[in-house]
Amino acid sequence: MDKNLSPPFRRKIYREMLEWKRGWSGRYALLIEGARRVGKTTIVKEFAAREYENSIYIDFNNPPEQIIPLFEHNSGNLDRFLSYLGALYKVEMHERRTLIIFDEVQNYPKARALIKYLVEDGRYDYIETGSLISLRKNVENITIPSEEMRIEMYPMDFEEFCWAGGDETTVPFIRKHFEEMVPLAPLHGEMMERYRTYMLVGGMPQAVAEYWNTKDFSNVEKVKRQILALYREDMGKIPVGNGTKARMIFDHIPSMLSFHRKTFSPSRVKKGSKRNAYADSVSWLEEAKICNICYVCADPDTMLNLTRGDEFKCYLLDTGLLVTLEIEERSSSGIYSSFIGGDLSINSGMFFENMVAQELRCSGHNLFYHEFYPSPCSKKPYEVDFILPADSGGIVPIEVKSGRISARHASLDAFVSKYQERVRRSYVVHSRDLRVDGDIVYIPIYMSMFL
C-alpha cells in the first residue's frame, strides 16, 4: 500500500457525476450538497481533471478579489463575462470541453442565480458544491435555478473505506451472502472487527487517510477533533443566539442517544427549555448535513412522510465523529481497543443505531421511526427504531440490537402484530451472524448498507 495515501479516494458519487455528464450536462448544472469535509471539493477537482480538457475552479469561501466585481458588473453580458473569466484564470476555454466549478456557492447566492443563464448559454458545463444551500438567507432575493440537478454526498461508506485500504473483495463477499441469506460462519468475527474499525474511524476522508497511513487511532482522533472544531466554528456564525443553541444540541447528541428513549428532549439540553426554542437550530444542523434527523411517523404506511410528527431523534452524520464527540475528554486508546473487541461494558448501542441511520441516509432513505402503546393500559411507549417503505408496497420495520442477546424484541413483535397487513419483512440488526427466523431476518450490522 502507498504509505503516503491521501485523497482523492474512489467514491461512488463519481458514477452519478458521470451519468450527469453523459446525459444531462448540456441542460442542467450539477449541484453537489453535503457537509463540510465529506470530500466535495476533492471529488469535483478529480472529476474535472479526468473528464474535461480543462476547468476553472472558483472557491467562494475565498474568492480572488476580482471575482465578485466580475459577477456584479459583467454577468449581464455573458460573452464578456466568460471571456473575462477565462482571462482571469488564464484558461483557454473550449465549448463543451471546459468545466466551470462554483465551490461553496452558498457563500455567494448571485453566482447560483446566474446558473440559469449560463446553462441556457450552453457553451460550458457547470458544477456547484455547497452546504446550507436552502437556508433562507442563502436564497433570499434570488431565483433558484430550475436548471440544477441535485445529488447529495455523504461520508465514505464501508465499501469506500475498504477501497481506500486496497480491499476490493470484502464488501462483494458480504453482499453475496446477504442476497443469498447465507451466514458468514467462521468469517463473521473478522468482518465484525473490520466493521467496528470503520465505525470508530468513520467516513470523513481525512480521518480515513490518517488511519490507512498510520493505523494510529490517536492521530485519527486529532483529525476528527479538528473537523468537530470546524463544525462548532460554523455554528458560532449563526445569528441571534441560535448558534449557541445549535452547539448545545450538537454537544448533547451522545447523551441523548445514550438513553433508552432517544427522542430529542429539550430538557436534556437545558432544563426547563421548550422544543420550539430549538426549531431553527435543528433545521440548521439538518440543512448543514451535520445531523441526520429521524422523524416520528404517526401512522406507518408506504407514504411515511404524510403522517410525520414533530418529535424526532438526532443522529450525527458520521459515527466516527460521534465516537470522538463521546470521548473527547477521555483517553481514546482503551475505548478503541475495547469497542473493536466487542467489550459489552462499552455503550455501543448509540454507535450501532447511529451507524444504521448513517447507512440508510447514504442509501437515499429519509429516516422515520414509530412509537406506540402496545395496550390501552400501557404507561410507556414501544418504539421501532427505523421504518422503510417496501419496494412492493407496505413497510419494513428495523430494530437495532448491539448486545449479544438479540432474540428479544418486544417492540418489534408488537409492531408486526399491530400492522401485520402492512409489514412485508422485518429486520433485526445486531452484532451476531445472519439468520432467518420466519419473517424476521437477523443481519449483522455490516450488512445494514444493503437494506
C-alpha positions as CSV (number, residue, x, y, z in Angstrom):
1,M,0.0,0.0,0.0
2,D,1.1,3.6,-0.7
3,K,2.4,4.9,2.6
4,N,1.5,8.4,1.6
5,L,-2.1,7.6,0.9
6,S,-4.3,10.7,0.7
7,P,-7.5,11.8,-1.0
8,P,-8.8,11.6,-3.7
9,F,-10.3,8.2,-2.9
10,R,-12.6,6.1,-5.1
11,R,-16.1,7.4,-4.3
12,K,-19.4,6.1,-5.5
13,I,-20.7,9.5,-6.3
14,Y,-18.4,9.6,-9.3
15,R,-20.7,7.3,-11.1
16,E,-23.6,9.7,-10.6
17,M,-21.4,12.5,-11.8
18,L,-20.6,10.6,-15.0
19,E,-24.3,9.9,-15.6
20,W,-24.9,13.7,-15.3
21,K,-22.1,14.5,-17.8
22,R,-23.2,11.9,-20.3
23,G,-26.9,12.5,-20.3
24,W,-27.7,15.9,-18.7
25,S,-24.8,18.3,-18.6
26,G,-26.0,20.3,-21.6
27,R,-29.3,21.0,-19.9
28,Y,-28.5,21.1,-16.2
29,A,-25.7,22.2,-13.9
30,L,-24.8,19.6,-11.2
31,L,-25.3,20.7,-7.6
32,I,-23.5,18.6,-5.0
33,E,-24.7,19.1,-1.5
34,G,-23.0,17.8,1.6
35,A,-21.5,18.6,5.0
36,R,-18.1,20.2,5.1
37,R,-15.2,17.8,4.9
38,V,-17.0,15.0,3.2
39,G,-14.9,15.4,0.1
40,K,-17.0,17.5,-2.3
41,T,-14.2,19.7,-3.5
42,T,-11.8,16.8,-3.9
43,I,-14.1,14.7,-6.0
44,V,-15.1,17.7,-8.2
45,K,-11.5,18.6,-8.9
46,E,-10.7,14.9,-9.7
47,F,-13.7,14.7,-12.0
48,A,-12.6,17.9,-13.8
49,A,-9.1,16.6,-14.3
50,R,-10.3,13.2,-15.6
51,E,-13.3,14.1,-17.6
52,Y,-12.6,17.6,-19.1
53,E,-10.0,19.2,-21.2
54,N,-9.6,22.0,-18.7
55,S,-11.6,23.7,-15.9
56,I,-12.0,26.8,-13.9
57,Y,-12.3,26.5,-10.1
58,I,-13.9,29.3,-8.1
59,D,-13.8,29.0,-4.4
60,F,-16.5,31.3,-2.9
61,N,-15.1,30.6,0.6
62,N,-12.0,32.6,-0.5
63,P,-12.6,34.1,-4.0
64,P,-9.9,36.1,-5.8
65,E,-10.6,39.8,-5.3
66,Q,-11.6,40.3,-8.9
67,I,-14.3,37.6,-8.9
68,I,-17.1,39.4,-7.1
69,P,-16.8,42.6,-9.1
70,L,-16.8,40.4,-12.3
71,F,-20.2,38.9,-11.2
72,E,-21.6,42.2,-10.1
73,H,-20.7,44.3,-13.2
74,N,-20.5,41.8,-16.1
75,S,-22.9,39.0,-15.6
76,G,-25.5,40.8,-17.7
77,N,-23.3,40.2,-20.8
78,L,-22.3,36.5,-20.9
79,D,-19.9,36.9,-23.8
80,R,-17.9,39.5,-21.8
81,F,-18.3,37.7,-18.5
82,L,-17.0,34.3,-19.8
83,S,-14.2,36.0,-21.7
84,Y,-13.0,37.9,-18.6
85,L,-13.4,34.7,-16.5
86,G,-11.1,32.8,-18.8
87,A,-8.6,35.6,-18.8
88,L,-8.6,35.9,-15.1
89,Y,-7.9,32.2,-14.6
90,K,-5.6,32.0,-17.6
91,V,-7.6,29.2,-19.1
92,E,-8.3,28.8,-22.8
93,M,-12.0,27.8,-22.7
94,H,-13.4,25.2,-25.2
95,E,-17.0,24.7,-25.9
96,R,-18.4,21.5,-24.3
97,R,-14.9,20.6,-23.1
98,T,-14.4,23.1,-20.2
99,L,-15.9,22.7,-16.8
100,I,-16.6,25.7,-14.5
101,I,-16.8,24.9,-10.8
102,F,-18.6,27.1,-8.2
103,D,-17.4,25.7,-4.9
104,E,-19.3,26.6,-1.7
105,V,-21.8,28.5,-3.8
106,Q,-24.0,29.2,-0.8
107,N,-21.5,32.0,0.1
108,Y,-22.4,34.0,-3.0
109,P,-26.0,33.3,-4.0
110,K,-25.8,35.6,-7.0
111,A,-23.5,33.1,-8.7
112,R,-26.1,30.4,-8.2
113,A,-28.8,32.7,-9.7
114,L,-26.6,33.1,-12.8
115,I,-26.6,29.3,-13.4
116,K,-29.9,29.5,-15.2
117,Y,-28.4,31.8,-17.9
118,L,-25.1,30.0,-18.1
119,V,-26.7,26.7,-18.7
120,E,-29.0,28.2,-21.3
121,D,-26.0,29.7,-23.0
122,G,-24.8,26.1,-23.5
123,R,-21.1,26.6,-24.1
124,Y,-19.7,25.0,-20.9
125,D,-20.6,22.6,-18.1
126,Y,-21.1,23.7,-14.5
127,I,-20.8,22.0,-11.2
128,E,-21.8,23.7,-7.9
129,T,-21.0,22.5,-4.4
130,G,-22.2,23.6,-1.1
131,S,-23.9,23.1,2.2
132,L,-26.8,25.2,3.7
133,I,-27.9,25.6,0.1
134,S,-31.6,26.1,1.0
135,L,-31.1,28.2,4.1
136,R,-33.3,31.3,4.0
137,K,-30.5,33.8,3.9
138,N,-28.9,31.9,1.1
139,V,-31.9,32.0,-1.2
140,E,-33.3,35.5,-0.4
141,N,-33.6,37.8,-3.4
142,I,-32.5,35.2,-5.9
143,T,-34.5,32.9,-8.3
144,I,-33.4,29.4,-7.6
145,P,-32.5,27.9,-11.0
146,S,-34.6,25.0,-12.2
147,E,-31.6,24.1,-14.4
148,E,-29.9,22.3,-11.4
149,M,-29.6,18.6,-10.9
150,R,-29.0,17.9,-7.2
151,I,-27.2,15.0,-5.6
152,E,-26.1,14.6,-2.0
153,M,-22.6,13.5,-0.8
154,Y,-22.1,11.7,2.4
155,P,-19.1,10.4,4.4
156,M,-17.4,7.4,3.0
157,D,-19.4,4.2,3.4
158,F,-17.9,0.8,4.5
159,E,-17.1,-0.2,0.9
160,E,-15.4,3.1,0.1
161,F,-13.4,2.7,3.4
162,C,-12.3,-0.8,2.2
163,W,-11.4,0.6,-1.2
164,A,-9.2,3.2,0.4
165,G,-7.2,0.4,2.1
166,G,-6.8,-1.5,-1.2
167,D,-9.6,-4.1,-0.4
168,E,-11.9,-4.8,-3.3
169,T,-13.3,-8.1,-2.2
170,T,-14.8,-7.8,1.3
171,V,-18.0,-6.0,0.5
172,P,-18.9,-8.0,-2.6
173,F,-18.3,-11.1,-0.5
174,I,-20.7,-9.8,2.2
175,R,-23.2,-8.7,-0.4
176,K,-23.4,-12.2,-1.9
177,H,-24.1,-13.7,1.5
178,F,-26.8,-11.1,2.1
179,E,-28.5,-11.7,-1.2
180,E,-28.4,-15.5,-0.7
181,M,-29.3,-15.2,3.0
182,V,-26.3,-17.3,4.0
183,P,-24.4,-16.8,7.2
184,L,-20.7,-16.0,7.1
185,A,-20.0,-18.5,9.8
186,P,-16.2,-18.6,10.7
187,L,-15.6,-15.3,9.0
188,H,-18.2,-13.3,10.9
189,G,-15.9,-12.4,13.7
190,E,-13.3,-11.0,11.3
191,M,-16.0,-9.0,9.5
192,M,-17.3,-7.5,12.7
193,E,-13.8,-6.5,13.7
194,R,-13.3,-4.7,10.3
195,Y,-16.7,-3.0,10.5
196,R,-16.1,-1.9,14.1
197,T,-12.8,-0.4,13.0
198,Y,-14.7,1.5,10.3
199,M,-17.3,2.7,12.8
200,L,-14.6,4.1,15.0
201,V,-12.5,5.8,12.3
202,G,-15.6,7.0,10.5
203,G,-16.0,8.0,6.9
204,M,-14.5,11.5,6.8
205,P,-11.8,11.3,4.1
206,Q,-9.1,13.0,6.1
207,A,-9.7,10.6,9.0
208,V,-9.7,7.6,6.7
209,A,-6.4,8.7,5.1
210,E,-4.8,9.1,8.5
211,Y,-5.9,5.6,9.6
212,W,-4.7,3.8,6.5
213,N,-1.4,5.7,6.5
214,T,-0.6,5.3,10.2
215,K,-3.0,2.8,11.8
216,D,-2.7,5.1,14.8
217,F,-6.0,5.9,16.4
218,S,-4.6,8.8,18.4
219,N,-3.7,10.5,15.1
220,V,-7.2,9.7,13.7
221,E,-8.7,11.3,16.8
222,K,-6.7,14.5,16.2
223,V,-8.1,14.8,12.7
224,K,-11.7,14.2,13.8
225,R,-11.4,16.7,16.6
226,Q,-10.3,19.3,14.0
227,I,-13.5,18.5,12.0
228,L,-15.7,18.9,15.1
229,A,-14.0,22.2,15.9
230,L,-14.7,23.4,12.3
231,Y,-18.4,22.5,12.8
232,R,-18.6,24.3,16.1
233,E,-16.9,27.3,14.5
234,D,-19.6,27.3,11.7
235,M,-22.3,27.2,14.4
236,G,-20.8,30.3,16.0
237,K,-21.7,32.2,12.8
238,I,-25.4,31.5,13.2
239,P,-27.1,34.8,14.1
240,V,-29.3,35.8,17.0
241,G,-28.2,33.2,19.6
242,N,-29.2,30.2,17.5
243,G,-25.6,29.3,17.1
244,T,-25.3,28.7,20.9
245,K,-28.4,26.5,20.8
246,A,-27.1,24.5,17.8
247,R,-23.9,23.9,19.6
248,M,-25.7,22.8,22.7
249,I,-27.7,20.3,20.7
250,F,-24.6,19.1,18.9
251,D,-22.6,18.6,22.1
252,H,-25.6,16.7,23.7
253,I,-26.1,14.2,20.9
254,P,-24.1,11.4,22.6
255,S,-26.0,11.9,25.9
256,M,-29.4,11.9,24.1
257,L,-28.5,8.8,22.1
258,S,-27.4,7.0,25.3
259,F,-30.9,7.0,26.7
260,H,-33.3,4.1,26.0
261,R,-35.8,6.6,24.6
262,K,-33.6,8.6,22.2
263,T,-36.3,11.1,21.1
264,F,-35.0,14.7,21.3
265,S,-35.8,16.2,24.7
266,P,-35.2,19.9,25.3
267,S,-34.8,19.4,29.0
268,R,-31.7,17.2,28.3
269,V,-30.1,20.1,26.6
270,K,-31.2,22.7,29.1
271,K,-33.6,22.2,32.0
272,G,-36.9,24.0,31.5
273,S,-36.4,24.7,27.8
274,K,-39.1,24.0,25.2
275,R,-38.8,22.2,21.9
276,N,-39.8,25.2,19.8
277,A,-36.9,27.2,21.1
278,Y,-34.6,24.8,19.2
279,A,-36.5,24.5,16.0
280,D,-34.3,26.9,13.9
281,S,-31.1,25.4,15.3
282,V,-32.3,21.8,14.5
283,S,-33.2,22.9,11.0
284,W,-29.7,24.5,10.6
285,L,-28.0,21.3,11.7
286,E,-30.1,19.2,9.3
287,E,-29.6,21.7,6.4
288,A,-25.8,21.7,7.1
289,K,-25.9,17.9,6.8
290,I,-24.2,17.7,10.2
291,C,-27.1,15.8,11.7
292,N,-29.4,13.1,10.3
293,I,-32.9,13.8,11.7
294,C,-35.2,10.8,12.1
295,Y,-38.9,11.9,12.5
296,V,-41.7,10.1,14.2
297,C,-44.3,8.6,11.9
298,A,-47.8,8.5,13.5
299,D,-49.3,6.0,11.0
300,P,-46.6,3.9,9.4
301,D,-47.5,3.1,5.8
302,T,-45.9,3.3,2.4
303,M,-46.1,7.1,2.3
304,L,-44.3,7.7,5.6
305,N,-43.9,11.4,5.2
306,L,-47.7,12.0,5.1
307,T,-48.0,11.3,8.9
308,R,-44.7,12.8,10.0
309,G,-44.9,14.2,13.5
310,D,-43.0,16.9,15.4
311,E,-40.9,14.6,17.6
312,F,-37.5,13.4,16.3
313,K,-34.2,11.7,17.0
314,C,-31.0,13.4,16.2
315,Y,-28.1,11.3,14.8
316,L,-24.7,12.6,13.8
317,L,-23.7,12.4,10.1
318,D,-20.7,10.2,10.8
319,T,-20.4,7.6,13.5
320,G,-16.6,8.1,13.8
321,L,-17.3,11.7,14.7
322,L,-19.9,10.5,17.3
323,V,-17.2,8.3,18.9
324,T,-14.9,11.3,19.2
325,L,-17.7,13.6,20.5
326,E,-18.4,11.0,23.2
327,I,-14.8,10.5,24.3
328,E,-13.3,14.0,23.7
329,E,-12.4,14.4,27.3
330,R,-11.0,10.9,27.9
331,S,-8.1,8.8,26.6
332,S,-9.4,7.1,23.5
333,S,-6.9,4.2,23.1
334,G,-8.5,1.9,25.6
335,I,-12.0,2.6,24.4
336,Y,-11.0,1.9,20.8
337,S,-9.5,-1.5,21.5
338,S,-12.4,-2.4,23.8
339,F,-15.0,-1.5,21.2
340,I,-13.3,-3.3,18.4
341,G,-13.0,-6.4,20.6
342,G,-16.8,-6.2,21.3
343,D,-16.4,-5.4,25.0
344,L,-20.0,-5.1,26.3
345,S,-19.0,-2.6,29.0
346,I,-18.8,0.0,26.2
347,N,-22.1,1.6,25.4
348,S,-22.2,0.5,21.8
349,G,-25.9,0.9,21.4
350,M,-25.7,4.5,20.4
351,F,-23.0,3.8,17.9
352,F,-24.9,0.9,16.3
353,E,-28.1,2.9,15.9
354,N,-26.2,6.0,14.6
355,M,-24.4,3.7,12.1
356,V,-27.7,2.3,10.8
357,A,-29.1,5.8,10.4
358,Q,-26.0,6.8,8.5
359,E,-26.2,3.7,6.2
360,L,-29.8,4.4,5.5
361,R,-29.2,8.0,4.6
362,C,-26.3,7.1,2.4
363,S,-28.6,4.8,0.6
364,G,-31.0,7.7,-0.1
365,H,-33.7,6.9,2.6
366,N,-35.4,9.5,4.7
367,L,-35.4,8.5,8.3
368,F,-38.6,7.6,10.2
369,Y,-39.4,5.7,13.4
370,H,-42.6,4.8,15.2
371,E,-43.8,5.0,18.8
372,F,-47.0,3.3,20.0
373,Y,-48.6,1.9,23.2
374,P,-49.0,-1.9,23.0
375,S,-52.2,-1.8,25.0
376,P,-54.6,0.9,26.4
377,C,-53.2,0.5,29.9
378,S,-49.5,0.7,28.9
379,K,-47.6,3.6,30.6
380,K,-44.5,3.5,28.4
381,P,-44.5,3.5,24.6
382,Y,-42.8,0.9,22.5
383,E,-40.5,2.1,19.7
384,V,-39.4,0.7,16.4
385,D,-36.0,2.2,15.5
386,F,-36.5,2.7,11.8
387,I,-39.2,2.1,9.2
388,L,-38.6,1.9,5.4
389,P,-41.2,1.7,2.6
390,A,-41.1,-1.7,0.9
391,D,-40.5,-1.9,-2.9
392,S,-43.7,-3.9,-3.3
393,G,-45.8,-1.6,-1.1
394,G,-46.1,-1.8,2.7
395,I,-43.4,-1.2,5.2
396,V,-40.2,-2.8,6.6
397,P,-39.5,-2.2,10.3
398,I,-35.9,-2.3,11.6
399,E,-34.8,-2.9,15.2
400,V,-31.2,-2.3,16.2
401,K,-29.6,-4.5,18.9
402,S,-26.0,-4.0,19.9
403,G,-25.8,-6.7,22.6
404,R,-25.3,-10.4,22.2
405,I,-28.9,-11.3,23.0
406,S,-30.9,-10.1,20.1
407,A,-33.8,-12.6,20.0
408,R,-35.8,-10.5,22.5
409,H,-37.6,-7.6,20.7
410,A,-40.9,-7.0,22.3
411,S,-41.4,-3.7,20.4
412,L,-40.8,-5.2,17.0
413,D,-43.1,-8.2,17.8
414,A,-45.9,-5.8,18.9
415,F,-45.4,-3.6,15.9
416,V,-45.7,-6.6,13.5
417,S,-48.8,-7.8,15.3
418,K,-50.4,-4.4,15.1
419,Y,-49.6,-3.7,11.5
420,Q,-49.3,-7.2,10.1
421,E,-51.2,-6.3,6.9
422,R,-48.6,-3.7,6.1
423,V,-45.4,-5.4,7.1
424,R,-43.5,-7.2,4.3
425,R,-40.4,-8.2,6.2
426,S,-38.8,-7.3,9.5
427,Y,-35.1,-6.9,10.2
428,V,-33.1,-7.1,13.4
429,V,-29.6,-5.5,13.0
430,H,-27.3,-7.0,15.6
431,S,-23.7,-8.0,16.3
432,R,-24.1,-11.7,15.5
433,D,-24.2,-13.6,12.3
434,L,-27.1,-13.7,9.8
435,R,-30.0,-16.0,10.4
436,V,-33.7,-16.1,9.3
437,D,-36.5,-16.9,11.7
438,G,-39.9,-16.8,10.0
439,D,-40.5,-13.3,8.7
440,I,-37.7,-11.8,10.7
441,V,-34.2,-11.6,9.3
442,Y,-31.4,-11.1,11.7
443,I,-28.4,-9.4,10.0
444,P,-25.0,-8.4,11.2
445,I,-24.5,-4.6,11.3
446,Y,-22.0,-4.8,8.4
447,M,-25.0,-5.8,6.2
448,S,-27.1,-2.8,7.1
449,M,-25.7,-1.0,4.0
450,F,-27.8,-3.4,1.8
451,L,-31.2,-2.6,3.4
